[in-house]
Amino acid sequence: MTVPFIDLKSQYKALKSSIDARIQKVLESGAYVGGPEVAELEKRLAEHTGVKHCLAVASGTDSLLIPMMALGIGPGDEVITTAFSFIATAETIILAGATPIYVDIDRKTFNIDVKKIEAAITSKTKAILPVSLYGQAADLEEINAIAKKYNLFVIEDTAQSYGAKYKDKKSGACTTASGTSFYPAKPLGCYGEGGAIFTNDEKLHSIMKEIREHGSEKRYYHTRLGLNGRLDTIQCAILLAKMERYDWEVDQRNRVAQAYTQAFKGLENVDPQFSTPFVKPSNISVWAQYTLTISNRDLFQKKMQEHQVPTTVHYPLTMPDQPWYKAQNKSNHDISISRWAAAHVVSLPMYPDMDDVTQKIVIDAVKVAVDFSMKQS
Ligand SMILES: *Cc1c(COP(=O)(O)O)cnc(C)c1O
């Protein structure tokens, strides 16, 4: 039996009656864009995150671009971000017209190293865009303190951390604005493309709402540049059903992660670069990924494949090392830890419905593959 990397089918089975009924209701209502499900979802997500305002949008990419547009971040401005993330983080900074300045990551959390942010600030810096990678919030308190000192905005990329706990708050609730993604493989996924923006700032919320509707305050009057950033009503209905057991899913993901970490104790004696994920005691991760580091990744992945356990690399290159980005990169800070991570990270299957038998298959395969990867190299 091949282990799935993410099992969305068993999740659908568990929620089938609610999902089907909610979709059916939308189909019969005739309101496929807008409609009560959009407002209901926004209210539900805002409450769950502990934020005043939420806007459902068409993708995680839009959830980052729209706040930057609304804050007037554009040509001539610099935005400080991590070097190590999914490309949408840097892409949206560039789409807004600004320049990404890449800062290296912390070797243990894979999130931006807050000790290195101040050195990257210039007179052009407008915002800091931390990413809460793999499900764990970045060091938001420290980032906010720096932002306050230099009068900068903070936009948290929570595409991988929806629902994660950060001290006594949630990821997504601590900054000027935050944007998340509901791409199916994210911790909270819909059945297509989707995302959401969060803010406590009412003025910013209303500007972002206009941008989502082609920059219009009222229909066919366009007072600012916008885009079509709306989330389909059917996707909102699906997300409302998924929210019914989301907190349980986060607990289940933590249970799987704990079992993995417990079982992998001692593997650092086989491979000196082996490590399991480090979650700060004040954080609760939502485990978008369970990511190891390993010396000989190619050999490890080959052996895992032989055991029919899929693995994925998030991400094989830092953002400034991606071909298109490399050619126009204006940032020159040391990103050696990000490059090390890009060469050594590997993610294991992770989903809330993973049973004990499947966990054991993954665990046994990892032990064999770590051993193999060291002997063969
Ligand atoms: C997935 C992801 C995005 C983009 O979300 P989409 O919904 O795919 O547009 C942005 N940032 C990070 C860190 C992501 O993982």
PDBQT file of the ligand as one rigid body, heavy atoms in Angstrom, charges set to zero:
ROOT
HETATM    1  C1  LIG A 401       0.625  28.402  -0.333  1.00  0.00    +0.000 C 
HETATM    2  C2  LIG A 401       1.382  29.588   0.099  1.00  0.00    +0.000 A 
HETATM    3  C3  LIG A 401       1.114  30.873  -0.410  1.00  0.00    +0.000 A 
HETATM    4  C4  LIG A 401       0.163  31.113  -1.541  1.00  0.00    +0.000 C 
HETATM    5  O1  LIG A 401      -1.118  30.639  -1.392  1.00  0.00    +0.000 OA
HETATM    6  P1  LIG A 401      -2.012  30.285  -2.690  1.00  0.00    +0.000 P 
HETATM    7  O2  LIG A 401      -3.356  30.051  -2.114  1.00  0.00    +0.000 OA
HETATM    8  O3  LIG A 401      -1.417  29.065  -3.329  1.00  0.00    +0.000 OA
HETATM    9  O4  LIG A 401      -1.989  31.470  -3.586  1.00  0.00    +0.000 OA
HETATM   10  C5  LIG A 401       1.807  31.937   0.118  1.00  0.00    +0.000 A 
HETATM   11  N1  LIG A 401       2.746  31.777   1.065  1.00  0.00    +0.000 NA
HETATM   12  C6  LIG A 401       3.062  30.565   1.562  1.00  0.00    +0.000 A 
HETATM   13  C7  LIG A 401       4.087  30.455   2.635  1.00  0.00    +0.000 C 
HETATM   14  C8  LIG A 401       2.395  29.431   1.093  1.00  0.00    +0.000 A 
HETATM   15  O5  LIG A 401       2.724  28.228   1.587  1.00  0.00    +0.000 OA
ENDROOT
TORSDOF 0
